[in-house]
Amino acid sequence: MAFDHSSSLSFVEGTFFARLRAAAPDEWATYVDHPFVHAMADGTLDPARFRTFLIQDYLYLLNYARAYALAVYKSESLDEMRECADIVSAILNTEMTMHFSYCDGWGITRAEMEAQPAAPELMAYCGFILDRAQAGDLLDLLVALSACLVGYGEIGLRLTQSKTTVREGNPYYSWMCTYADTGYQDLVRVGLARLDTVAARRGGEARLPELTRLFATTVRMETAFWLAGQPPMVTGTN
């Protein structure tokens, strides 16, 4: 299917993240526009693939929370510590609850998710992020986490605004709406502002070449995560 690229996150422009994304255009384009995304848009994605994705996403969220817990340690002020601690709380107490509720609609229990092993791609991705969290500073960590934060928002917004997306009877449309929703888009805005502030404080401009390499690697690993542990693509009606 033809994918409409006219929609994007306009508020990204002018941010430090925009500099990173512009320096890795091929990696970013592949991340937000691959066959898995297309199959969600037209409703032909094999439900087994989506269930695998949801389970792996739960396992990723656990490590996402761990990374932000390390961000508390890496923070240099009380305000930074509080911001990062609030994010950890939101992941564990709000986003996890939402994820459990959504997965329940797909017949996936918490016990089933907890019993599943992490796919090799997910292990590599989380290991990389946690390594940067420990070896680098707060700016390294926020750059590594930005691909997931912004990418989900861009994918959700593009799909819900695309004229080619199937809405009626599409079992994946509610997922798209979750990340296109104002609530999630506001989280992206807050994350971008936080990255701008930390980049200004910690020499982001001078470090742009190394941070770009970090960002490009993270985006490639995020893309691989979407396909982690997936059976072969099968298209057809659900």
C-alpha positions, 0 to 999 in steps of 0.5 A, spaced: 500 500 500 502 507 498 503 510 505 502 517 506 508 521 509 505 528 509 503 527 517 509 528 522 510 531 528 511 539 526 513 541 534 519 537 533 522 542 528 527 546 531 529 541 537 535 538 538 532 531 537 531 534 530 538 535 529 539 528 531 534 525 526 536 530 520 543 526 521 540 519 520 535 520 515 535 513 512 535 510 519 529 514 521 525 513 515 526 505 515 524 505 523 517 509 521 515 506 515 517 498 514 512 492 513 510 491 520 507 499 520 504 498 513 500 491 515 497 495 521 495 501 517 491 496 512 489 491 517 492 485 514 498 484 520 497 477 522 494 477 529 500 472 532 505 478 530 502 483 534 501 479 540 508 477 540 510 485 539 505 487 545 509 481 549 516 484 547 513 491 548 512 489 556 519 486 557 521 493 553 517 497 558 521 494 564 527 496 562 525 503 560 523 504 567 530 501 569 534 506 564 530 512 567 531 509 574 539 510 572 537 517 570 535 519 577 542 517 579 545 521 573 541 527 574 545 533 577 540 537 581 534 536 585 529 538 579 532 533 574 532 527 579 524 529 581 523 529 573 526 522 572 523 519 578 516 522 576 517 518 569 519 512 573 513 512 577 509 514 570 511 508 567 510 503 573 504 505 575 500 508 569 503 506 562 504 499 565 496 499 567 494 501 560 499 496 557 496 490 561 489 493 560 490 493 552 493 486 552 487 483 556 483 485 550 488 481 546 487 475 550 494 476 553 495 475 561 500 479 565 502 472 567 503 470 560 507 476 558 512 475 564 513 468 562 515 469 555 523 470 554 526 476 551 527 476 544 535 476 542 533 483 538 530 486 545 536 483 549 541 487 545 537 493 544 536 494 552 543 492 553 545 497 549 541 502 552 542 500 559 550 500 558 549 507 555 545 509 562 551 507 566 557 509 562 555 515 559 551 521 562 544 524 562 544 526 555 547 520 552 541 516 556 536 521 553 538 521 546 538 513 547 531 513 549 528 519 544 528 514 538 522 510 542 519 516 545 518 520 538 518 514 534 511 511 537 508 518 537 510 519 529 508 512 527 501 513 531 500 520 528 502 518 521 497 512 521 491 516 524 492 522 519 493 518 513 488 517 508 490 510 506 489 507 513 483 503 514 479 505 520 473 501 520 474 494 522 481 495 523 483 491 530 490 495 530 486 502 529 486 503 537 493 502 538 494 507 533 490 512 536 493 511 543 500 514 540 496 519 536 492 521 542 493 528 545 496 525 552 501 521 548 503 527 544 504 531 550 509 526 553 513 527 547 513 535 547 515 534 554 521 529 552 523 534 547 523 540 551 527 536 557 532 533 551 533 540 549 535 543 556 540 537 558 543 538 551 544 546 553 547 544 559 551 538 557 555 541 551 550 537 546 552 542 540 559 540 541 558 533 542 553 532 536 557 527 532 558 522 537 551 523 539 548 522 532 552 515 532 549 513 538 542 516 536 543 512 529 545 505 532 539 506 537 534 507 531 536 501 528 536 497 534 529 500 535 527 498 528 529 491 529 525 490 536 519 491 532 520 485 528 523 481 534 521 474 535 516 475 529 514 469 525 514 470 517 510 476 515 503 473 513 498 478 510 490 477 509 484 478 513 483 478 520 
